[in-house]
Amino acid sequence: MRELFPAKQVIGFATSLVLTVIALLVYFIDMSFQVGMIILLITAFTQAGLQLVVFMHAGESSDSDSIYLNTFYGVFIALAIVFGSLLAMVWGY
């Protein structure tokens, strides 16, 4: 019966709930903008990675290396576009 219980998914769900509560505490606790944004970014990226690995089963297929490579490439392109736009439009370069 133990092999039928989805322990990995239950732990992932509990961890997602804890990360959500931490993100909600940023709203309810009076803290500076910089500290709040750092906490929110850390919890957001941690939860996105957790969702990818645990609930979307990214590491369970035979081509998991290509899935992770494509994910990291997509994140790199997104960050390059965001920071390139900020560099050109906001910071004046």
C-alpha positions as CSV (number, residue, x, y, z in Angstrom):
1,M,0.0,0.0,0.0
2,R,2.9,2.3,0.7
3,E,4.0,2.3,-3.0
4,L,0.5,3.5,-4.0
5,F,0.6,6.6,-1.7
6,P,1.8,9.7,-3.7
7,A,4.2,10.9,-1.0
8,K,6.2,13.1,-3.4
9,Q,3.0,14.9,-4.5
10,V,1.7,15.4,-1.0
11,I,5.1,16.8,0.1
12,G,5.2,19.1,-2.9
13,F,1.6,20.3,-2.2
14,A,2.5,21.0,1.4
15,T,5.6,22.9,0.3
16,S,3.6,24.9,-2.2
17,L,1.2,25.9,0.6
18,V,4.1,27.0,2.9
19,L,5.6,29.1,0.1
20,T,2.2,30.7,-0.5
21,V,1.8,31.5,3.1
22,I,5.3,33.1,3.1
23,A,4.3,35.2,0.1
24,L,1.1,36.3,1.8
25,L,3.1,37.3,4.9
26,V,5.0,39.8,2.8
27,Y,1.6,41.5,2.3
28,F,0.5,41.4,5.9
29,I,3.8,42.2,7.6
30,D,5.2,45.8,7.3
31,M,8.6,45.5,5.6
32,S,10.6,47.5,3.2
33,F,9.9,47.2,-0.5
34,Q,13.3,45.7,-1.3
35,V,13.0,43.0,1.3
36,G,9.5,42.2,0.2
37,M,10.4,41.9,-3.4
38,I,13.4,39.7,-2.7
39,I,11.2,37.3,-0.6
40,L,8.5,37.3,-3.3
41,L,11.0,36.5,-6.1
42,I,12.6,33.7,-4.1
43,T,9.3,32.1,-3.3
44,A,8.0,32.6,-6.8
45,F,10.9,30.9,-8.5
46,T,11.1,28.2,-5.9
47,Q,7.4,27.4,-6.4
48,A,7.7,27.5,-10.2
49,G,10.6,25.0,-10.0
50,L,8.7,22.8,-7.6
51,Q,5.6,22.8,-9.8
52,L,7.8,21.9,-12.8
53,V,9.5,19.0,-11.1
54,V,6.8,17.5,-8.9
55,F,3.5,18.1,-10.6
56,M,4.5,18.4,-14.3
57,H,6.8,15.3,-13.9
58,A,9.7,17.0,-15.8
59,G,12.4,14.7,-14.3
60,E,10.6,11.4,-14.9
61,S,10.8,11.1,-18.7
62,S,13.7,9.8,-20.7
63,D,14.4,13.2,-22.2
64,S,14.5,15.1,-18.9
65,D,17.8,16.8,-19.9
66,S,16.3,18.4,-22.9
67,I,13.2,19.5,-20.9
68,Y,15.5,21.2,-18.3
69,L,17.7,22.7,-21.0
70,N,14.7,24.2,-22.9
71,T,13.3,25.6,-19.6
72,F,16.6,27.3,-18.7
73,Y,16.9,28.6,-22.3
74,G,13.4,30.1,-22.1
75,V,14.2,31.7,-18.7
76,F,17.4,33.1,-20.2
77,I,15.6,34.6,-23.2
78,A,12.9,36.1,-21.0
79,L,15.4,37.7,-18.7
80,A,17.5,39.0,-21.7
81,I,14.3,40.6,-23.1
82,V,13.3,42.2,-19.8
83,F,16.7,43.5,-18.9
84,G,17.4,44.6,-22.5
85,S,14.2,46.5,-22.5
86,L,15.0,48.1,-19.2
87,L,18.5,48.9,-20.4
88,A,17.2,50.6,-23.5
89,M,14.1,52.4,-22.2
90,V,14.6,53.1,-18.6
91,W,18.3,53.3,-18.0
92,G,19.0,55.2,-21.2
93,Y,21.7,53.1,-22.9
